[in-house]
Amino acid sequence: MASRGTQDLINDAFARLSHRHPRELTDARNFGVRMAAKVANGAGSWKFIISYLVFSALYTVGHQVGVFHFDPYPYQFYTFLVSVLAILLAQTILLFQNQQADIENKIAHNAYDQIAEIDKVQQVQIDILNAIKSLAEDIQTMQGQFEAYVEQPE
């Protein structure tokens, strides 16, 4: 059985090895980053793509048929709208990707810290095994001495 100090050292080492879930690393995000994540996730969905195609088709058909008469050059305004949408989505996605890179960096550091802690625990285990080996050798030596003592003629 390991000594009390050694057992406490092992228990402390395992307590420090608690894995932090990536969700814990992302809980501290501010409102802007959370919104960027929602927009980036939404813009990359089929729902967004289909709704954009439907809007484009309605806009084009509406101007061809004559339903919309607010702009004499409708495709210039449509191009402007598409450009603004592209700029906003690009910036939002970049913001989201930067946040994801920060999260991945935190996860990597967490894993690195855990590996260092595991190395410490393994070193303690090696020390314990070496102590057990030394004790076993001492026991064998004592056993040999005892057998030699018992076999001696009186």
Residue, then its C-alpha position, 0 to 999 in steps of 0.5 A: m500500500a502506498s504511503r499516505g503522502t504518496q496517495d495524496l500526491i496521486n489524488d491531487a494529480f488526478a484532481r488536476l486532470s479534470h478535462r475542461h469541455p470546449r463548451e466551458l471554454t466558449d461560455a465567456r463569449n460576448f454578445g457580438v461574438r454569439m451573434a456572429a456565430k448565429v449569423a455564420n451558422g445561418a448563412g451556411s445553411w440550405k435555408f439561407i441559400i434557398s431563401y436568397l434564391v427565392f428573394s432574387a427570383l421574386y425581385t427579378v420577376g417583380h421588376q420584369v413584370g412591373v410589380f416594383h416601380f421604386d427604382p428606374y435601374p433595378y439591377q443596379f440597386y439589386t447589385f448594391l444589395v448583394s454587395v452589402l450582403a456579401i460584405l456583411l456576411a464576409q466580415t461576420i464569418l471572419l469574426f466567427q472564424n477568429q473566435q473559433a481559432d481562439i477556442e481551438n487554441k484554448i482546447a490545444h492549451n488545455a490538452y497540452d496542460q493535461i499531458a504535462e499533468i499526466d507526465k507528472v502522474q506517470q513519474v510518480q507511478i514510476d517512483i512508486l514502482n521503483a520503491i516496490k521493486s526495491l522493497a521486493e529485492d530487500i524481501q528476497t535478500m531477507q528471505g535468502q538470509f532467513e533460509a540460510y539462517v534456518e538451514q544452519p546446523e546448531 
